[in-house]
Amino acid sequence: MTRIGAVLALTAMAALAGCGADGEPIRPTAKANVGAGERGVNGAVGSKWISGTVSVDVGATF
């Protein structure tokens, strides 16, 4: 399978899980933090998906 095929398959699975066609829809949550301290301004963004006992966290700090 080519890289584009894998990306399309992953996108299709995410869309299917998000719309609830295979069960209850997965509800994502998002968060963002901004702070200032001795080292200057910092921030972080993140997202979390929970479905039953499975949770996926994605985030970045800058």
JOJO-V448570 format. One record per residue. N is the residue number from 1. RES is the residue in one letter. PHI is phi in whole degrees, 0 to 359 (NA if undefined). D_LAST is the distance of its C-alpha to the last C-alpha in whole Angstrom. Layout:
# JOJO-V448570
n->N res->RES phi->PHI d_last->D_LAST
n->N res->RES phi->PHI d_last->D_LAST
This chain:
# JOJO-V448570
n->1 res->M phi->NA d_last->35
n->2 res->T phi->285 d_last->32
n->3 res->R phi->297 d_last->29
n->4 res->I phi->294 d_last->29
n->5 res->G phi->298 d_last->32
n->6 res->A phi->293 d_last->29
n->7 res->V phi->295 d_last->26
n->8 res->L phi->295 d_last->29
n->9 res->A phi->295 d_last->30
n->10 res->L phi->295 d_last->27
n->11 res->T phi->295 d_last->27
n->12 res->A phi->295 d_last->30
n->13 res->M phi->294 d_last->30
n->14 res->A phi->295 d_last->27
n->15 res->A phi->295 d_last->29
n->16 res->L phi->296 d_last->32
n->17 res->A phi->292 d_last->30
n->18 res->G phi->287 d_last->28
n->19 res->C phi->272 d_last->32
n->20 res->G phi->87 d_last->33
n->21 res->A phi->294 d_last->36
n->22 res->D phi->256 d_last->36
n->23 res->G phi->147 d_last->36
n->24 res->E phi->292 d_last->34
n->25 res->P phi->293 d_last->31
n->26 res->I phi->272 d_last->27
n->27 res->R phi->260 d_last->26
n->28 res->P phi->279 d_last->22
n->29 res->T phi->236 d_last->20
n->30 res->A phi->230 d_last->16
n->31 res->K phi->214 d_last->14
n->32 res->A phi->216 d_last->11
n->33 res->N phi->230 d_last->10
n->34 res->V phi->227 d_last->9
n->35 res->G phi->216 d_last->11
n->36 res->A phi->232 d_last->12
n->37 res->G phi->209 d_last->14
n->38 res->E phi->297 d_last->15
n->39 res->R phi->267 d_last->12
n->40 res->G phi->105 d_last->11
n->41 res->V phi->271 d_last->9
n->42 res->N phi->225 d_last->6
n->43 res->G phi->203 d_last->5
n->44 res->A phi->208 d_last->6
n->45 res->V phi->230 d_last->9
n->46 res->G phi->200 d_last->12
n->47 res->S phi->217 d_last->15
n->48 res->K phi->220 d_last->18
n->49 res->W phi->243 d_last->22
n->50 res->I phi->234 d_last->25
n->51 res->S phi->220 d_last->28
n->52 res->G phi->65 d_last->31
n->53 res->T phi->263 d_last->30
n->54 res->V phi->256 d_last->27
n->55 res->S phi->227 d_last->23
n->56 res->V phi->236 d_last->20
n->57 res->D phi->247 d_last->17
n->58 res->V phi->228 d_last->14
n->59 res->G phi->200 d_last->10
n->60 res->A phi->215 d_last->7
n->61 res->T phi->243 d_last->4
n->62 res->F phi->226 d_last->0
